[in-house]
């Protein structure tokens, strides 16, 4: 995650915040260990990271983002078409 933050020039406390688990907590015991870091991402940062992923999940994120953009554009023209458009494209 640190590499992605540097590569895409994200800023702490603007795009994400860093939180470490409490000492002795179950989260720390389950996975991670003493150096575990939890990143709390803003929706914009999460979307940008998803858009650049070269995986099936990244592809799905791009598809959903495109569908939302199309739906918003068509809703301005004809709100009743939005639901039909989303159903049609997501069922593919």
LUMPATOR-402980 format. One record per atom (N, C-alpha, C, O, CB): residue in one letter; chain; x, z, y. Coordinates in Angstrom, 2 decimals. Glycine has a CB too. Layout:
BEGIN
[r "A" "A" [X Z Y]];
...
***
This chain:
BEGIN
[r "X" "A" [0.82 0.00 -1.19]];
[r "X" "A" [0.00 0.00 0.00]];
[r "X" "A" [0.87 0.00 1.26]];
[r "X" "A" [0.54 -0.65 2.25]];
[r "X" "A" [-0.94 1.21 0.00]];
[r "X" "A" [1.97 0.73 1.21]];
[r "X" "A" [2.86 0.77 2.36]];
[r "X" "A" [3.38 -0.61 2.74]];
[r "X" "A" [3.53 -0.93 3.92]];
[r "X" "A" [4.02 1.68 2.09]];
[r "X" "A" [3.66 -1.42 1.71]];
[r "X" "A" [4.14 -2.78 1.97]];
[r "X" "A" [3.07 -3.62 2.64]];
[r "X" "A" [3.36 -4.39 3.56]];
[r "X" "A" [4.60 -3.44 0.66]];
[r "X" "A" [1.83 -3.49 2.18]];
[r "X" "A" [0.73 -4.25 2.80]];
[r "X" "A" [0.52 -3.83 4.25]];
[r "X" "A" [0.26 -4.66 5.12]];
[r "X" "A" [-0.58 -4.04 2.00]];
[r "X" "A" [0.65 -2.54 4.51]];
[r "X" "A" [0.49 -2.03 5.87]];
[r "X" "A" [1.53 -2.67 6.79]];
[r "X" "A" [1.21 -3.08 7.91]];
[r "X" "A" [0.60 -0.48 5.91]];
[r "X" "A" [2.76 -2.75 6.32]];
[r "X" "A" [3.83 -3.36 7.13]];
[r "X" "A" [3.61 -4.87 7.26]];
[r "X" "A" [3.74 -5.42 8.35]];
[r "X" "A" [5.22 -3.08 6.51]];
[r "X" "A" [3.27 -5.54 6.15]];
[r "X" "A" [3.11 -6.99 6.17]];
[r "X" "A" [2.02 -7.45 7.13]];
[r "X" "A" [2.18 -8.47 7.81]];
[r "X" "A" [2.80 -7.49 4.78]];
[r "X" "A" [0.94 -6.71 7.18]];
[r "X" "A" [-0.21 -7.12 7.99]];
[r "X" "A" [-0.33 -6.34 9.29]];
[r "X" "A" [-1.34 -6.45 9.99]];
[r "X" "A" [-1.48 -6.98 7.20]];
[r "X" "A" [0.67 -5.54 9.62]];
[r "X" "A" [0.76 -4.83 10.89]];
[r "X" "A" [-0.44 -3.92 11.17]];
[r "X" "A" [-0.95 -3.87 12.29]];
[r "X" "A" [0.89 -5.82 12.02]];
[r "X" "A" [-0.87 -3.20 10.14]];
[r "X" "A" [-1.94 -2.22 10.34]];
[r "X" "A" [-1.35 -0.98 11.01]];
[r "X" "A" [-0.16 -0.70 10.88]];
[r "X" "A" [-2.61 -1.85 8.98]];
[r "X" "A" [-2.18 -0.25 11.74]];
[r "X" "A" [-1.72 0.93 12.47]];
[r "X" "A" [-2.43 2.17 11.97]];
[r "X" "A" [-3.64 2.18 11.79]];
[r "X" "A" [-1.93 0.75 13.97]];
[r "X" "A" [-1.64 3.23 11.76]];
[r "X" "A" [-2.20 4.52 11.34]];
[r "X" "A" [-3.13 5.04 12.41]];
[r "X" "A" [-2.89 4.85 13.60]];
[r "X" "A" [-1.08 5.55 11.05]];
[r "X" "A" [-4.18 5.69 12.00]];
[r "X" "A" [-5.21 6.28 12.87]];
[r "X" "A" [-6.04 5.25 13.63]];
[r "X" "A" [-6.95 5.62 14.37]];
[r "X" "A" [-4.57 7.22 13.85]];
[r "X" "A" [-5.73 3.98 13.46]];
[r "X" "A" [-6.56 2.93 14.04]];
[r "X" "A" [-7.21 2.13 12.90]];
[r "X" "A" [-8.42 1.91 12.91]];
[r "X" "A" [-5.72 2.00 14.97]];
[r "X" "A" [-6.41 1.70 11.94]];
[r "X" "A" [-6.90 0.93 10.80]];
[r "X" "A" [-7.08 1.78 9.54]];
[r "X" "A" [-7.86 1.42 8.67]];
[r "X" "A" [-5.96 -0.21 10.51]];
[r "X" "A" [-6.37 2.87 9.45]];
[r "X" "A" [-6.45 3.73 8.27]];
[r "X" "A" [-5.99 5.13 8.64]];
[r "X" "A" [-5.34 5.34 9.67]];
[r "X" "A" [-5.61 3.16 7.11]];
[r "X" "A" [-6.32 6.07 7.79]];
[r "X" "A" [-5.75 7.42 7.92]];
[r "X" "A" [-5.23 7.82 6.54]];
[r "X" "A" [-5.72 7.36 5.51]];
[r "X" "A" [-6.80 8.45 8.46]];
[r "X" "A" [-4.26 8.67 6.56]];
[r "X" "A" [-3.59 9.10 5.34]];
[r "X" "A" [-3.99 10.53 5.05]];
[r "X" "A" [-3.98 11.39 5.93]];
[r "X" "A" [-2.05 8.97 5.48]];
[r "X" "A" [-4.35 10.78 3.79]];
[r "X" "A" [-4.73 12.13 3.42]];
[r "X" "A" [-4.10 12.46 2.08]];
[r "X" "A" [-4.17 11.68 1.13]];
[r "X" "A" [-6.28 12.27 3.36]];
[r "X" "A" [-3.50 13.62 2.01]];
[r "X" "A" [-2.92 14.10 0.76]];
[r "X" "A" [-3.88 15.09 0.13]];
[r "X" "A" [-4.53 15.85 0.85]];
[r "X" "A" [-1.53 14.76 0.99]];
[r "X" "A" [-3.99 15.10 -1.18]];
[r "X" "A" [-4.87 16.06 -1.84]];
[r "X" "A" [-4.37 17.49 -1.63]];
[r "X" "A" [-3.17 17.73 -1.45]];
[r "X" "A" [-4.99 15.75 -3.34]];
[r "X" "A" [-5.29 18.42 -1.67]];
[r "X" "A" [-4.94 19.83 -1.54]];
[r "X" "A" [-4.05 20.26 -2.71]];
[r "X" "A" [-4.26 19.81 -3.83]];
[r "X" "A" [-6.21 20.71 -1.48]];
[r "X" "A" [-3.06 21.12 -2.45]];
[r "X" "A" [-2.24 21.61 -3.56]];
[r "X" "A" [-3.10 22.33 -4.59]];
[r "X" "A" [-3.95 23.15 -4.24]];
[r "X" "A" [-1.14 22.56 -3.04]];
[r "X" "A" [-2.89 22.02 -5.86]];
[r "X" "A" [-3.64 22.65 -6.93]];
[r "X" "A" [-5.02 22.08 -7.18]];
[r "X" "A" [-5.74 22.58 -8.04]];
[r "X" "A" [-3.77 24.08 -6.65]];
[r "X" "A" [-5.41 21.03 -6.44]];
[r "X" "A" [-6.75 20.46 -6.63]];
[r "X" "A" [-6.80 19.63 -7.91]];
[r "X" "A" [-5.76 19.20 -8.42]];
[r "X" "A" [-7.15 19.59 -5.42]];
[r "X" "A" [-8.00 19.40 -8.41]];
[r "X" "A" [-8.17 18.60 -9.63]];
[r "X" "A" [-7.69 17.16 -9.40]];
[r "X" "A" [-7.12 16.55 -10.31]];
[r "X" "A" [-9.65 18.61 -10.07]];
[r "X" "A" [-7.92 16.62 -8.22]];
[r "X" "A" [-7.51 15.25 -7.92]];
[r "X" "A" [-6.00 15.10 -8.08]];
[r "X" "A" [-5.52 14.09 -8.58]];
[r "X" "A" [-7.94 14.85 -6.50]];
[r "X" "A" [-5.27 16.09 -7.65]];
[r "X" "A" [-3.82 16.04 -7.75]];
[r "X" "A" [-3.38 16.14 -9.21]];
[r "X" "A" [-2.41 15.49 -9.62]];
[r "X" "A" [-3.18 17.16 -6.92]];
[r "X" "A" [-4.09 16.94 -10.00]];
[r "X" "A" [-3.72 17.14 -11.40]];
[r "X" "A" [-4.06 15.92 -12.26]];
[r "X" "A" [-3.35 15.63 -13.23]];
[r "X" "A" [-4.41 18.38 -11.95]];
[r "X" "A" [-5.12 15.21 -11.92]];
[r "X" "A" [-5.58 14.09 -12.74]];
[r "X" "A" [-4.62 12.91 -12.66]];
[r "X" "A" [-4.21 12.38 -13.69]];
[r "X" "A" [-6.97 13.65 -12.30]];
[r "X" "A" [-4.26 12.50 -11.45]];
[r "X" "A" [-3.33 11.39 -11.33]];
[r "X" "A" [-2.59 11.49 -10.01]];
[r "X" "A" [-3.06 12.13 -9.07]];
[r "X" "A" [-4.07 10.03 -11.42]];
[r "X" "A" [-1.45 10.88 -9.94]];
[r "X" "A" [-0.67 10.89 -8.71]];
[r "X" "A" [0.52 11.81 -8.79]];
[r "X" "A" [1.63 11.37 -9.07]];
[r "X" "A" [-1.54 11.30 -7.55]];
[r "X" "A" [0.30 13.06 -8.56]];
[r "X" "A" [1.39 14.02 -8.58]];
[r "X" "A" [1.74 14.49 -7.19]];
[r "X" "A" [0.92 14.40 -6.27]];
[r "X" "A" [2.60 13.42 -9.25]];
[r "X" "A" [2.94 14.99 -7.05]];
[r "X" "A" [3.33 15.61 -5.78]];
[r "X" "A" [3.41 14.61 -4.62]];
[r "X" "A" [3.25 15.01 -3.47]];
[r "X" "A" [4.67 16.29 -5.94]];
[r "X" "A" [3.64 13.34 -4.90]];
[r "X" "A" [3.80 12.35 -3.83]];
[r "X" "A" [2.57 11.45 -3.65]];
[r "X" "A" [2.66 10.41 -2.99]];
[r "X" "A" [5.01 11.49 -4.11]];
[r "X" "A" [1.47 11.82 -4.21]];
[r "X" "A" [0.26 11.01 -4.11]];
[r "X" "A" [-0.22 10.94 -2.66]];
[r "X" "A" [-0.16 11.93 -1.93]];
[r "X" "A" [-0.85 11.58 -5.02]];
[r "X" "A" [-0.69 9.76 -2.26]];
[r "X" "A" [-1.26 9.56 -0.93]];
[r "X" "A" [-2.61 8.88 -1.09]];
[r "X" "A" [-2.75 7.93 -1.86]];
[r "X" "A" [-0.30 8.72 -0.03]];
[r "X" "A" [-3.58 9.37 -0.36]];
[r "X" "A" [-4.88 8.72 -0.33]];
[r "X" "A" [-5.04 8.05 1.03]];
[r "X" "A" [-4.87 8.68 2.08]];
[r "X" "A" [-6.05 9.75 -0.59]];
[r "X" "A" [-5.36 6.76 1.00]];
[r "X" "A" [-5.56 6.00 2.23]];
[r "X" "A" [-7.05 5.86 2.46]];
[r "X" "A" [-7.78 5.39 1.59]];
[r "X" "A" [-4.86 4.61 2.16]];
[r "X" "A" [-7.51 6.25 3.63]];
[r "X" "A" [-8.90 6.05 4.03]];
[r "X" "A" [-8.91 4.85 4.97]];
[r "X" "A" [-8.42 4.94 6.09]];
[r "X" "A" [-9.51 7.35 4.71]];
[r "X" "A" [-9.48 3.74 4.51]];
[r "X" "A" [-9.44 2.49 5.25]];
[r "X" "A" [-10.68 2.30 6.10]];
[r "X" "A" [-11.77 2.74 5.74]];
[r "X" "A" [-9.28 1.31 4.30]];
[r "X" "A" [-10.50 1.65 7.24]];
[r "X" "A" [-11.66 1.22 8.02]];
[r "X" "A" [-12.28 0.02 7.31]];
[r "X" "A" [-11.60 -0.66 6.54]];
[r "X" "A" [-11.26 0.87 9.50]];
[r "X" "A" [-13.54 -0.25 7.55]];
[r "X" "A" [-14.16 -1.43 6.92]];
[r "X" "A" [-13.42 -2.73 7.26]];
[r "X" "A" [-13.30 -3.61 6.41]];
[r "X" "A" [-15.61 -1.55 7.35]];
[r "X" "A" [-12.92 -2.86 8.49]];
[r "X" "A" [-12.21 -4.08 8.86]];
[r "X" "A" [-10.90 -4.24 8.09]];
[r "X" "A" [-10.56 -5.35 7.68]];
[r "X" "A" [-11.92 -4.07 10.35]];
[r "X" "A" [-10.17 -3.15 7.90]];
[r "X" "A" [-8.92 -3.23 7.15]];
[r "X" "A" [-9.21 -3.55 5.69]];
[r "X" "A" [-8.53 -4.38 5.08]];
[r "X" "A" [-8.13 -1.91 7.26]];
[r "X" "A" [-10.22 -2.90 5.12]];
[r "X" "A" [-10.57 -3.15 3.73]];
[r "X" "A" [-10.97 -4.62 3.54]];
[r "X" "A" [-10.60 -5.25 2.55]];
[r "X" "A" [-11.73 -2.22 3.28]];
[r "X" "A" [-11.72 -5.15 4.49]];
[r "X" "A" [-12.14 -6.55 4.40]];
[r "X" "A" [-10.93 -7.49 4.48]];
[r "X" "A" [-10.83 -8.45 3.72]];
[r "X" "A" [-13.16 -6.88 5.51]];
[r "X" "A" [-10.03 -7.21 5.41]];
[r "X" "A" [-8.86 -8.07 5.54]];
[r "X" "A" [-8.00 -8.05 4.29]];
[r "X" "A" [-7.53 -9.10 3.84]];
[r "X" "A" [-8.03 -7.65 6.75]];
[r "X" "A" [-7.78 -6.87 3.72]];
[r "X" "A" [-6.99 -6.78 2.50]];
[r "X" "A" [-7.68 -7.51 1.35]];
[r "X" "A" [-7.02 -8.18 0.55]];
[r "X" "A" [-6.76 -5.32 2.12]];
[r "X" "A" [-8.99 -7.39 1.26]];
[r "X" "A" [-9.72 -8.08 0.19]];
[r "X" "A" [-9.64 -9.59 0.36]];
[r "X" "A" [-9.57 -10.33 -0.63]];
[r "X" "A" [-11.19 -7.63 0.17]];
[r "X" "A" [-9.64 -10.04 1.59]];
[r "X" "A" [-9.61 -11.48 1.85]];
[r "X" "A" [-8.28 -12.12 1.46]];
[r "X" "A" [-8.24 -13.32 1.18]];
[r "X" "A" [-9.89 -11.75 3.31]];
[r "X" "A" [-7.20 -11.36 1.43]];
[r "X" "A" [-5.90 -11.95 1.11]];
[r "X" "A" [-5.50 -11.74 -0.35]];
[r "X" "A" [-4.46 -12.24 -0.78]];
[r "X" "A" [-4.84 -11.37 2.01]];
[r "X" "A" [-6.30 -11.02 -1.10]];
[r "X" "A" [-5.98 -10.79 -2.52]];
[r "X" "A" [-6.07 -12.09 -3.30]];
[r "X" "A" [-6.99 -12.89 -3.10]];
[r "X" "A" [-6.93 -9.74 -3.12]];
[r "X" "A" [-5.14 -12.30 -4.19]];
[r "X" "A" [-5.13 -13.50 -5.04]];
[r "X" "A" [-5.62 -13.14 -6.44]];
[r "X" "A" [-4.98 -13.46 -7.44]];
[r "X" "A" [-3.71 -14.12 -5.11]];
[r "X" "A" [-6.75 -12.47 -6.48]];
[r "X" "A" [-7.33 -12.07 -7.76]];
[r "X" "A" [-8.79 -12.46 -7.78]];
[r "X" "A" [-9.33 -12.95 -6.78]];
[r "X" "A" [-7.18 -10.55 -8.00]];
[r "X" "A" [-9.43 -12.26 -8.91]];
[r "X" "A" [-10.86 -12.55 -9.02]];
[r "X" "A" [-11.67 -11.67 -8.06]];
[r "X" "A" [-12.65 -12.13 -7.47]];
[r "X" "A" [-11.35 -12.35 -10.48]];
[r "X" "A" [-11.26 -10.43 -7.92]];
[r "X" "A" [-11.98 -9.54 -6.99]];
[r "X" "A" [-11.81 -9.99 -5.55]];
[r "X" "A" [-12.74 -9.87 -4.75]];
[r "X" "A" [-11.48 -8.09 -7.15]];
[r "X" "A" [-10.63 -10.51 -5.20]];
[r "X" "A" [-10.42 -11.04 -3.86]];
[r "X" "A" [-11.29 -12.26 -3.62]];
[r "X" "A" [-11.85 -12.43 -2.53]];
[r "X" "A" [-8.95 -11.39 -3.66]];
[r "X" "A" [-11.39 -13.10 -4.63]];
[r "X" "A" [-12.26 -14.29 -4.54]];
[r "X" "A" [-13.70 -13.87 -4.34]];
[r "X" "A" [-14.42 -14.47 -3.53]];
[r "X" "A" [-12.13 -15.16 -5.80]];
[r "X" "A" [-14.13 -12.85 -5.07]];
[r "X" "A" [-15.51 -12.35 -4.92]];
[r "X" "A" [-15.73 -11.78 -3.52]];
[r "X" "A" [-16.80 -11.98 -2.94]];
[r "X" "A" [-15.81 -11.27 -5.99]];
[r "X" "A" [-14.75 -11.09 -2.99]];
[r "X" "A" [-14.88 -10.54 -1.63]];
[r "X" "A" [-15.01 -11.65 -0.60]];
[r "X" "A" [-15.81 -11.55 0.32]];
[r "X" "A" [-13.67 -9.64 -1.30]];
[r "X" "A" [-14.22 -12.70 -0.76]];
[r "X" "A" [-14.32 -13.84 0.17]];
[r "X" "A" [-15.69 -14.49 0.07]];
[r "X" "A" [-16.28 -14.88 1.08]];
[r "X" "A" [-13.23 -14.87 -0.12]];
[r "X" "A" [-16.20 -14.61 -1.15]];
[r "X" "A" [-17.51 -15.23 -1.36]];
[r "X" "A" [-18.62 -14.43 -0.70]];
[r "X" "A" [-19.49 -14.99 -0.04]];
[r "X" "A" [-17.79 -15.38 -2.86]];
[r "X" "A" [-18.59 -13.11 -0.88]];
[r "X" "A" [-19.61 -12.25 -0.27]];
[r "X" "A" [-19.51 -12.32 1.25]];
[r "X" "A" [-20.53 -12.38 1.94]];
[r "X" "A" [-19.45 -10.79 -0.75]];
[r "X" "A" [-18.30 -12.30 1.78]];
[r "X" "A" [-18.12 -12.38 3.22]];
[r "X" "A" [-18.69 -13.68 3.78]];
[r "X" "A" [-19.35 -13.69 4.82]];
[r "X" "A" [-16.64 -12.26 3.58]];
[r "X" "A" [-18.45 -14.78 3.08]];
[r "X" "A" [-18.99 -16.07 3.50]];
[r "X" "A" [-20.52 -16.06 3.44]];
[r "X" "A" [-21.18 -16.58 4.34]];
[r "X" "A" [-18.43 -17.19 2.62]];
[r "X" "A" [-21.07 -15.49 2.38]];
[r "X" "A" [-22.53 -15.41 2.26]];
[r "X" "A" [-23.15 -14.60 3.39]];
[r "X" "A" [-24.19 -14.98 3.93]];
[r "X" "A" [-22.91 -14.81 0.91]];
[r "X" "A" [-22.52 -13.51 3.74]];
[r "X" "A" [-23.04 -12.69 4.82]];
[r "X" "A" [-23.00 -13.46 6.13]];
[r "X" "A" [-23.95 -13.42 6.92]];
[r "X" "A" [-22.25 -11.37 4.95]];
[r "X" "A" [-21.90 -14.17 6.37]];
[r "X" "A" [-21.79 -14.99 7.58]];
[r "X" "A" [-22.87 -16.06 7.63]];
[r "X" "A" [-23.47 -16.28 8.68]];
[r "X" "A" [-20.43 -15.63 7.66]];
[r "X" "A" [-23.10 -16.72 6.51]];
[r "X" "A" [-24.16 -17.74 6.45]];
[r "X" "A" [-25.53 -17.12 6.68]];
[r "X" "A" [-26.37 -17.67 7.39]];
[r "X" "A" [-24.13 -18.47 5.08]];
[r "X" "A" [-25.75 -15.97 6.07]];
[r "X" "A" [-27.05 -15.31 6.22]];
[r "X" "A" [-27.31 -14.92 7.66]];
[r "X" "A" [-28.41 -15.09 8.17]];
[r "X" "A" [-27.13 -14.07 5.32]];
[r "X" "A" [-26.29 -14.39 8.32]];
[r "X" "A" [-26.47 -14.00 9.73]];
[r "X" "A" [-26.74 -15.21 10.61]];
[r "X" "A" [-27.58 -15.16 11.51]];
[r "X" "A" [-25.22 -13.26 10.24]];
[r "X" "A" [-26.04 -16.30 10.34]];
[r "X" "A" [-26.25 -17.52 11.12]];
[r "X" "A" [-27.65 -18.08 10.89]];
[r "X" "A" [-28.31 -18.49 11.84]];
[r "X" "A" [-25.21 -18.57 10.77]];
[r "X" "A" [-28.10 -18.10 9.63]];
[r "X" "A" [-29.42 -18.66 9.35]];
[r "X" "A" [-30.54 -17.74 9.81]];
[r "X" "A" [-31.64 -18.19 10.12]];
[r "X" "A" [-29.56 -18.95 7.86]];
[r "X" "A" [-30.26 -16.43 9.87]];
[r "X" "A" [-31.31 -15.51 10.31]];
[r "X" "A" [-31.65 -15.74 11.78]];
[r "X" "A" [-32.80 -15.55 12.19]];
[r "X" "A" [-30.86 -14.05 10.11]];
[r "X" "A" [-30.67 -16.15 12.55]];
[r "X" "A" [-30.95 -16.46 13.95]];
[r "X" "A" [-31.91 -17.64 14.06]];
[r "X" "A" [-32.72 -17.71 14.98]];
[r "X" "A" [-29.65 -16.77 14.71]];
[r "X" "A" [-31.80 -18.57 13.10]];
[r "X" "A" [-32.66 -19.76 13.12]];
[r "X" "A" [-34.01 -19.50 12.45]];
[r "X" "A" [-35.06 -19.81 13.02]];
[r "X" "A" [-31.95 -20.91 12.43]];
[r "X" "A" [-33.97 -18.93 11.24]];
[r "X" "A" [-35.21 -18.71 10.48]];
[r "X" "A" [-35.04 -17.47 9.59]];
[r "X" "A" [-34.52 -17.59 8.48]];
[r "X" "A" [-35.57 -19.97 9.61]];
[r "X" "A" [-35.46 -16.30 10.06]];
[r "X" "A" [-35.24 -15.05 9.30]];
[r "X" "A" [-35.80 -15.08 7.88]];
[r "X" "A" [-35.22 -14.44 7.00]];
[r "X" "A" [-35.87 -13.91 10.04]];
[r "X" "A" [-36.88 -15.80 7.63]];
[r "X" "A" [-37.47 -15.82 6.30]];
[r "X" "A" [-36.59 -16.52 5.28]];
[r "X" "A" [-36.76 -16.30 4.08]];
[r "X" "A" [-38.83 -16.48 6.35]];
[r "X" "A" [-35.64 -17.37 5.73]];
[r "X" "A" [-34.76 -18.08 4.80]];
[r "X" "A" [-33.60 -17.23 4.31]];
[r "X" "A" [-32.97 -17.57 3.30]];
[r "X" "A" [-34.22 -19.32 5.47]];
[r "X" "A" [-33.30 -16.15 5.00]];
[r "X" "A" [-32.13 -15.34 4.66]];
[r "X" "A" [-32.18 -14.80 3.25]];
[r "X" "A" [-31.20 -14.92 2.50]];
[r "X" "A" [-32.00 -14.19 5.63]];
[r "X" "A" [-33.29 -14.21 2.86]];
[r "X" "A" [-33.41 -13.62 1.52]];
[r "X" "A" [-33.28 -14.70 0.46]];
[r "X" "A" [-32.59 -14.51 -0.54]];
[r "X" "A" [-34.74 -12.87 1.37]];
[r "X" "A" [-33.93 -15.82 0.66]];
[r "X" "A" [-33.87 -16.91 -0.31]];
[r "X" "A" [-32.45 -17.45 -0.44]];
[r "X" "A" [-32.00 -17.73 -1.55]];
[r "X" "A" [-34.83 -18.04 0.10]];
[r "X" "A" [-31.74 -17.60 0.67]];
[r "X" "A" [-30.36 -18.08 0.65]];
[r "X" "A" [-29.47 -17.13 -0.13]];
[r "X" "A" [-28.68 -17.58 -0.97]];
[r "X" "A" [-29.84 -18.25 2.07]];
[r "X" "A" [-29.57 -15.84 0.13]];
[r "X" "A" [-28.73 -14.85 -0.57]];
[r "X" "A" [-29.03 -14.86 -2.08]];
[r "X" "A" [-28.10 -14.84 -2.89]];
[r "X" "A" [-28.97 -13.43 0.01]];
[r "X" "A" [-30.29 -14.90 -2.45]];
[r "X" "A" [-30.64 -14.91 -3.88]];
[r "X" "A" [-30.10 -16.14 -4.58]];
[r "X" "A" [-29.58 -16.04 -5.69]];
[r "X" "A" [-32.15 -14.86 -4.05]];
[r "X" "A" [-30.22 -17.29 -3.95]];
[r "X" "A" [-29.76 -18.54 -4.54]];
[r "X" "A" [-28.26 -18.54 -4.74]];
[r "X" "A" [-27.78 -18.90 -5.82]];
[r "X" "A" [-30.16 -19.71 -3.67]];
[r "X" "A" [-27.52 -18.16 -3.74]];
[r "X" "A" [-26.05 -18.24 -3.80]];
[r "X" "A" [-25.44 -17.17 -4.66]];
[r "X" "A" [-24.42 -17.41 -5.31]];
[r "X" "A" [-25.46 -18.15 -2.41]];
[r "X" "A" [-26.02 -16.00 -4.70]];
[r "X" "A" [-25.46 -14.91 -5.53]];
[r "X" "A" [-25.76 -15.13 -7.01]];
[r "X" "A" [-25.04 -14.61 -7.87]];
[r "X" "A" [-26.02 -13.55 -5.08]];
[r "X" "A" [-26.79 -15.87 -7.32]];
[r "X" "A" [-27.14 -16.08 -8.72]];
[r "X" "A" [-26.25 -17.12 -9.40]];
[r "X" "A" [-26.31 -17.28 -10.62]];
[r "X" "A" [-28.59 -16.52 -8.83]];
[r "X" "A" [-25.42 -17.81 -8.64]];
[r "X" "A" [-24.53 -18.84 -9.21]];
[r "X" "A" [-23.42 -18.25 -10.03]];
[r "X" "A" [-22.60 -18.99 -10.58]];
[r "X" "A" [-23.94 -19.69 -8.12]];
***
